Amino acid sequence: MDTARYAALFLSESREHLTEVDDALLALERDHATPAINGTHLATIFRGVHTIKGMAAAMGYAAVEQLSHALESRCEPLRRGAEPLSGEVLALLFDGTDLLRAAVDALSSGRVEPTSAVRAFVQRLGGMSVTASGPVASVVETPTAAAAESGAFGTTRRVDVRLTADCPLKGVRAMIVLAKLSALGVVRGTEPVQARWQDDWFDGAFRLTLQSLATDDEISVAAQSAGDVATVAVTLASPTPSQGTVRVREAPRTVRLDARRLDTLLDLVGELVITRDRLLRAIEQSEHPDRAVMRAAADAARLVATLQDEVLQARMLPVAQVFDRFPRLVRDIAHDLGKDVHFTMEGRDLELDRSLLDAIGDPILHLLRNALDHGVEDAETRRAAGKPASGALILRAARDRAAVVIQVQDDGRGIDRDVVLRRAHEQGLVDEQVTTLADDALLQLIAHPGFSTATSVTSLSGRGVGVDVVNTRVRALGGQIDLETITGEGTVFTMRLPLTLAIMRALLVQVGGDTYAIPAAHVMEVLEFNGASRRTGALTITVRDEIVPLVALQQRFEDDPLAPAAATPDGVRHVAIVEVAGRRTALLVDALLAQQDIVVKPLDSVRGARPWFSGATVLGDGSPALIVDVSGVA
């Protein structure tokens, strides 16, 4: 069997199961006083490591298989209720899961499996003897001793499975189905035998004989959860006329696709959008356009728009794929710091573009570490301040028009503005005459490279890189970071990011003779400019009895409040009323050009440069245009 072909699938499946195991362990630690709930979580852990064991055996990954088997065996008496769950055993399960993840990661990076570490941990679990290589248990298992004592083997049924025609790894996928069903009972045999599942003629149709207490529906759902399963039929092994039932369930069809193909496809769609705009512009400028050409161009434009939407939807993934790795991390850091923290996540189902999802992990990690180290106090300090002993840490995702808002909120001590100001004075970052700091000025200081209020360097803080890294990464993604903090009550960091980094609808405007793109999702309305007034020293306009701040983009871009406005052909200028985070601002432009889809290109900004732009694009005539960062200029 050529295992190299199946390595990516094994890694993907194993990491999914490890995430489920981590979630169950955290729930056990939190709800260990409730036996009924414990049984559910222990069953999840057992199934997860059991499935990994089966897949590792099929791939020949000895260390992963041995460790999975040891963890499975350690969970068995807990799952049956023959042994109470203690803190020591729970700590062992946490450590074993960490080692199992390290073993899986070693395979992904081409490192040698940590066989010696696995052997040492297996001995720690209970002195079990483990050989250096080779499987410790067959995937098709005999009944456990506990099952033999109780006689509760369940009903014997035939499970007929057919994989999807386009399943690329039929042999390994069949092994995964086998492992899923083995977690429900005892697999007595397979047709064809497992050794033939790797033959070229194997078409993905096979039968298992399963002895289990699970219902037919539970068996069917377990088989389908392996993925790439077209149909599942469950029947009694020896049905009578009154007993015989066949349950066939069509599974949703999914295809595992290399993410690089999606990236390439999106790039091609982006170029296609630009070409479409060039074609439409050429037809508009033609003196005598052909009607047939116009109809064909309109049809092509419609198809390109549909293709664009489908590709963007294919790239959208729930933020849970990033969020779900943080509960375990928060738990470990809190334990290391000796703090009691209740961590919650909100908005896990919100979908983001895959490329953006890959990029937000590190900023969130830095903010969580910052909150745990600097924000949340230890239990004694919290009690003295009249707070609950357990600190609250929230990771939240929400939708705001064409942007996603990600917040990290804690109810800790807040940021001490006096300490930050004193350190800023010492480093010469602010004038000595500055005696107070607003939230935006405070953020600029703590995000300054190398700035830190920590008195010593630890594994978590003290080097002054945390918030700086977050600010730099968020800006590079075309987003914005905000800060709200109240001494003694807590801190909220808010990252505002685009839903996609690829294509967006934009309003094209002219400012000072140049063309700029304003993201249409932030544009509420466009009005003729009829003059401004000053209110508390700032320019404003009145929109239906509402006072709205006015920003002249030419003056802002040139960083010159006295910069003259460019002449417009008809002498009429316009304002675009934009809204960000509930704040409305009027952007003064020289002329309105068009509204169209644009392909977003990343813009590498120089450190210290003004945050006026979030990216760039190429227009239909081939000319470039900068994309205005509305949150930066408003």
Secondary structure in CASP SS format (residue, H / E / C, confidence):
PFRMAT SS
TARGET T0000
AUTHOR 0000-0000-0000
METHOD secondary structure of the structure
MODEL  1
M C 1.00
D C 1.00
T H 1.00
A H 1.00
R H 1.00
Y H 1.00
A H 1.00
A H 1.00
L H 1.00
F H 1.00
L H 1.00
S H 1.00
E H 1.00
S H 1.00
R H 1.00
E H 1.00
H H 1.00
L H 1.00
T H 1.00
E H 1.00
V H 1.00
D H 1.00
D H 1.00
A H 1.00
L H 1.00
L H 1.00
A H 1.00
L H 1.00
E H 1.00
R H 1.00
D H 1.00
H C 1.00
A C 1.00
T C 1.00
P H 1.00
A H 1.00
I H 1.00
N H 1.00
G H 1.00
T H 1.00
H H 1.00
L H 1.00
A H 1.00
T H 1.00
I H 1.00
F H 1.00
R H 1.00
G H 1.00
V H 1.00
H H 1.00
T H 1.00
I H 1.00
K H 1.00
G H 1.00
M H 1.00
A H 1.00
A H 1.00
A H 1.00
M H 1.00
G C 1.00
Y C 1.00
A H 1.00
A H 1.00
V H 1.00
E H 1.00
Q H 1.00
L H 1.00
S H 1.00
H H 1.00
A H 1.00
L H 1.00
E H 1.00
S H 1.00
R H 1.00
C H 1.00
E H 1.00
P H 1.00
L H 1.00
R H 1.00
R H 1.00
G C 1.00
A C 1.00
E C 1.00
P C 1.00
L C 1.00
S C 1.00
G H 1.00
E H 1.00
V H 1.00
L H 1.00
A H 1.00
L H 1.00
L H 1.00
F H 1.00
D H 1.00
G H 1.00
T H 1.00
D H 1.00
L H 1.00
L H 1.00
R H 1.00
A H 1.00
A H 1.00
V H 1.00
D H 1.00
A H 1.00
L H 1.00
S H 1.00
S C 1.00
G C 1.00
R C 1.00
V C 1.00
E C 1.00
P C 1.00
T H 1.00
S H 1.00
A H 1.00
V H 1.00
R H 1.00
A H 1.00
F H 1.00
V H 1.00
Q H 1.00
R H 1.00
L H 1.00
G H 1.00
G C 1.00
M C 1.00
S C 1.00
V C 1.00
T C 1.00
A C 1.00
S C 1.00
G C 1.00
P C 1.00
V C 1.00
A C 1.00
S C 1.00
V C 1.00
V C 1.00
E C 1.00
T C 1.00
P C 1.00
T C 1.00
A H 1.00
A H 1.00
A H 1.00
A H 1.00
E H 1.00
S H 1.00
G C 1.00
A C 1.00
F C 1.00
G C 1.00
T E 1.00
T E 1.00
R E 1.00
R E 1.00
V E 1.00
D E 1.00
V E 1.00
R E 1.00
L E 1.00
T C 1.00
A C 1.00
D C 1.00
C C 1.00
P C 1.00
L C 1.00
K H 1.00
G H 1.00
V H 1.00
R H 1.00
A H 1.00
M H 1.00
I H 1.00
V H 1.00
L H 1.00
A H 1.00
K H 1.00
L H 1.00
S H 1.00
A C 1.00
L C 1.00
G E 1.00
V E 1.00
V E 1.00
R E 1.00
G E 1.00
T E 1.00
E E 1.00
P C 1.00
V C 1.00
Q H 1.00
A H 1.00
R H 1.00
W H 1.00
Q H 1.00
D C 1.00
D C 1.00
W C 1.00
F C 1.00
D C 1.00
G C 1.00
A E 1.00
F E 1.00
R E 1.00
L E 1.00
T E 1.00
L E 1.00
Q E 1.00
S E 1.00
L C 1.00
A C 1.00
T C 1.00
D H 1.00
D H 1.00
E H 1.00
I H 1.00
S H 1.00
V H 1.00
A H 1.00
A H 1.00
Q H 1.00
S C 1.00
A C 1.00
G C 1.00
D C 1.00
V E 1.00
A E 1.00
T E 1.00
V E 1.00
A E 1.00
V E 1.00
T E 1.00
L E 1.00
A C 1.00
S C 1.00
P C 1.00
T C 1.00
P C 1.00
S C 1.00
Q C 1.00
G C 1.00
T C 1.00
V C 1.00
R E 1.00
V E 1.00
R E 1.00
E E 1.00
A C 1.00
P C 1.00
R C 1.00
T C 1.00
V C 1.00
R C 1.00
L C 1.00
D C 1.00
A H 1.00
R H 1.00
R H 1.00
L H 1.00
D H 1.00
T H 1.00
L H 1.00
L H 1.00
D H 1.00
L H 1.00
V H 1.00
G H 1.00
E H 1.00
L H 1.00
V H 1.00
I H 1.00
T H 1.00
R H 1.00
D H 1.00
R H 1.00
L H 1.00
L H 1.00
R H 1.00
A H 1.00
I H 1.00
E H 1.00
Q H 1.00
S C 1.00
E C 1.00
H C 1.00
P C 1.00
D C 1.00
R H 1.00
A H 1.00
V H 1.00
M H 1.00
R H 1.00
A H 1.00
A H 1.00
A H 1.00
D H 1.00
A H 1.00
A H 1.00
R H 1.00
L H 1.00
V H 1.00
A H 1.00
T H 1.00
L H 1.00
Q H 1.00
D H 1.00
E H 1.00
V H 1.00
L H 1.00
Q H 1.00
A H 1.00
R C 1.00
M E 1.00
L E 1.00
P E 1.00
V C 1.00
A H 1.00
Q H 1.00
V H 1.00
F H 1.00
D C 1.00
R C 1.00
F H 1.00
P H 1.00
R H 1.00
L H 1.00
V H 1.00
R H 1.00
D H 1.00
I H 1.00
A H 1.00
H H 1.00
D H 1.00
L H 1.00
G C 1.00
K C 1.00
D C 1.00
V E 1.00
H E 1.00
F E 1.00
T E 1.00
M E 1.00
E E 1.00
G C 1.00
R C 1.00
D C 1.00
L C 1.00
E E 1.00
L E 1.00
D E 1.00
R H 1.00
S H 1.00
L H 1.00
L H 1.00
D H 1.00
A H 1.00
I H 1.00
G H 1.00
D H 1.00
P H 1.00
I H 1.00
L H 1.00
H H 1.00
L H 1.00
L H 1.00
R H 1.00
N H 1.00
A H 1.00
L H 1.00
D H 1.00
H H 1.00
G H 1.00
V C 1.00
E C 1.00
D C 1.00
A H 1.00
E H 1.00
T H 1.00
R H 1.00
R H 1.00
A H 1.00
A C 1.00
G C 1.00
K C 1.00
P C 1.00
A C 1.00
S C 1.00
G E 1.00
A E 1.00
L E 1.00
I E 1.00
L E 1.00
R E 1.00
A E 1.00
A E 1.00
R E 1.00
D E 1.00
R C 1.00
A C 1.00
A E 1.00
V E 1.00
V E 1.00
I E 1.00
Q E 1.00
V E 1.00
Q E 1.00
D E 1.00
D C 1.00
G C 1.00
R C 1.00
G C 1.00
I C 1.00
D C 1.00
R H 1.00
D H 1.00
V H 1.00
V H 1.00
L H 1.00
R H 1.00
R H 1.00
A H 1.00
H H 1.00
E H 1.00
Q C 1.00
G C 1.00
L C 1.00
V C 1.00
D C 1.00
E C 1.00
Q C 1.00
V C 1.00
T C 1.00
T C 1.00
L C 1.00
A C 1.00
D H 1.00
D H 1.00
A H 1.00
L H 1.00
L H 1.00
Q H 1.00
L H 1.00
I H 1.00
A C 1.00
H C 1.00
P C 1.00
G C 1.00
F C 1.00
S C 1.00
T C 1.00
A C 1.00
T C 1.00
S C 1.00
V C 1.00
T C 1.00
S C 1.00
L C 1.00
S C 1.00
G C 1.00
R C 1.00
G C 1.00
V C 1.00
G H 1.00
V H 1.00
D H 1.00
V H 1.00
V H 1.00
N H 1.00
T H 1.00
R H 1.00
V H 1.00
R H 1.00
A H 1.00
L C 1.00
G C 1.00
G C 1.00
Q E 1.00
I E 1.00
D E 1.00
L E 1.00
E E 1.00
T E 1.00
I E 1.00
T C 1.00
G C 1.00
E C 1.00
G E 1.00
T E 1.00
V E 1.00
F E 1.00
T E 1.00
M E 1.00
R E 1.00
L E 1.00
P E 1.00
L C 1.00
T C 1.00
L C 1.00
A C 1.00
I E 1.00
M E 1.00
R E 1.00
A E 1.00
L E 1.00
L E 1.00
V E 1.00
Q E 1.00
V E 1.00
G C 1.00
G C 1.00
D E 1.00
T E 1.00
Y E 1.00
A E 1.00
I E 1.00
P E 1.00
A H 1.00
A H 1.00
H H 1.00
V E 1.00
M E 1.00
E E 1.00
V E 1.00
L E 1.00
E E 1.00
F C 1.00
N C 1.00
G C 1.00
A C 1.00
S E 1.00
R E 1.00
R E 1.00
T C 1.00
G C 1.00
A E 1.00
L E 1.00
T E 1.00
I E 1.00
T E 1.00
V E 1.00
R C 1.00
D C 1.00
E E 1.00
I E 1.00
V E 1.00
P E 1.00
L E 1.00
V E 1.00
A E 1.00
L H 1.00
Q H 1.00
Q H 1.00
R H 1.00
F H 1.00
E C 1.00
D C 1.00
D C 1.00
P C 1.00
L C 1.00
A C 1.00
P C 1.00
A C 1.00
A C 1.00
A C 1.00
T C 1.00
P C 1.00
D C 1.00
G C 1.00
V C 1.00
R C 1.00
H E 1.00
V E 1.00
A E 1.00
I E 1.00
V E 1.00
E E 1.00
V E 1.00
A C 1.00
G C 1.00
R E 1.00
R E 1.00
T E 1.00
A E 1.00
L E 1.00
L E 1.00
V E 1.00
D C 1.00
A E 1.00
L E 1.00
L E 1.00
A E 1.00
Q E 1.00
Q E 1.00
D E 1.00
I E 1.00
V E 1.00
V C 1.00
K E 1.00
P C 1.00
L C 1.00
D C 1.00
S C 1.00
V C 1.00
R C 1.00
G C 1.00
A C 1.00
R C 1.00
P C 1.00
W C 1.00
F E 1.00
S E 1.00
G E 1.00
A E 1.00
T E 1.00
V E 1.00
L C 1.00
G C 1.00
D C 1.00
G C 1.00
S C 1.00
P E 1.00
A E 1.00
L E 1.00
I E 1.00
V E 1.00
D C 1.00
V H 1.00
S H 1.00
G H 1.00
V H 1.00
A C 1.00
END
